[in-house]
Structures are given as C-alpha cells and as structure tokens.
Amino acid sequence: VVASLRARCSAQAVEERRTVQDSQGRRETTVTRRRGDQAFITTTKEDGQSKDYQEEVVNMDDRELAQFAGTWPRQDELRSPNLSDPSSVLGSFFRRWFSSW
C-alpha cells in the first residue's frame, strides 16, 4: 500500500509525505521538506521489531538547518496516515476504490 500527501506551507515551502507498507507490515515513511533549493529529508523504516531513522540535509549548514527547522511543525507533532483506521480520509479512499478487488 502506498500513501502520498503533499502540503504547500507557503509560496516556496512544500512538505511531501510518502508511506509504503508491504503485506508483512513493514513500513517506510519519507518526509521531504523543501524550500527553494534547500531540503530536509527524513526516512523511517519499521518492521514491527525495530525502527531505523535516517536524515539527509540538502544545501544547508548547521545554522541554516536550525532556521529551516523552526519554520515547520515538529516531526513528533505529525502522524503518518493510518490506512486501516476507518476515520482516516486516506483509509476511506483506499477502501472505496480498492475494496472490490
């Protein structure tokens, strides 16, 4: 299952979240926050027993990264879409379109 969500925070700032989950429950979530030519990309891989977290910084030094990070909601304030939750908008979309398969 793949879920992708894109939000424009301002004229130049875009956040994109992509979650992929396989039939064994392994999940990979990538969050890309981009403003102009700068980007901060986090990837979280979960397999039910362990969790791996990676970060990538594009075109920023430490000072710029701190300023860049202050313009976005904190990572722990955001949730990945729950595709099995009946109240989830994405979950209801996937159930409606793919339940007949």
N, C-alpha and C positions, 0 to 999 in steps of 0.2 A: 504494500500500500504506500502510495506517495501522496503527501500533502504539501502544498506550497502556498505561502502567503506573502504578499508584498504590500508594504505600507509606505506612503510618502509622508515624511515628517515635516518637510519644508520644500522649497523650490529645488534645493540641491541635495537634501538628505533623504536617503531611501534605506529601509530595512527590509530584508528578504529572509524568510524562514522557510527551510525545507526539511521535512521529516520523512524518512523512508523506514518502513517496518516490514520485515520478512515474516514468513509463516511460522518461524520458530520464536518470534517475539523480539528478535534483535532489532534495535532501533538506532538510527543515525540521524542526528539533528544538526543542521548547519545554519548558523545565523550570520548573515553578512550585513554589516552596517557600512554604508558608503556615502561619502560627501565629497563631491568633486573627484579628484584623483586619489583621495585617501580612503582607506578601508580598514575595518577591523573584522576579522572572520573567526568565529569560534565553531568548533566541531565537537560534538559529544557523541560517543558511541557507547551503547548499553547492550549487554547480552543477558541480563537477568541476574548475573553473578558479579559482574564488575562494570566499572564505568571509566572510560578514557576521555580526557578532555584536552583539546589542542587549541592554540591560539595562533593567528597569523596577523601581522601588522604590515600594512602596505603604505609606503610614502609618509611615515611619521617617525619622529624621535620620541623619547620618553615624555618631554614637556608637551608636545603636540598631542600625544596619546591621552594624557591626563585631561587636557582641554576637550578633546574629541569625546572622550567617555562621559564627561559631565553634561553633554548635550542630549544624552539618550536615557531612557529608563534603565534602572539597574537590571542586570541579567536575571537575578532571582525574583524580580517582580513580573517577569514574563513566563508564560507557560507554553509548552508545546501543545499543539492541538491533540485532543483525545478523540480518536476516530471511533472508539467503541462507546463513548458517552452519548446517550440518547438526546441530551440537550445541546450537544455540540453542533454548531452550524455546519462545519465540515463533515461531521459524522452523519448528519441527516442528509446532506448532499450525496455522500457516497452510498448510503443505504438506499436512497431513492433511485439513483442511477445504476447501481450495480447489484441490487438485491435479486433481480430477476435472472442473473447469470448463473 
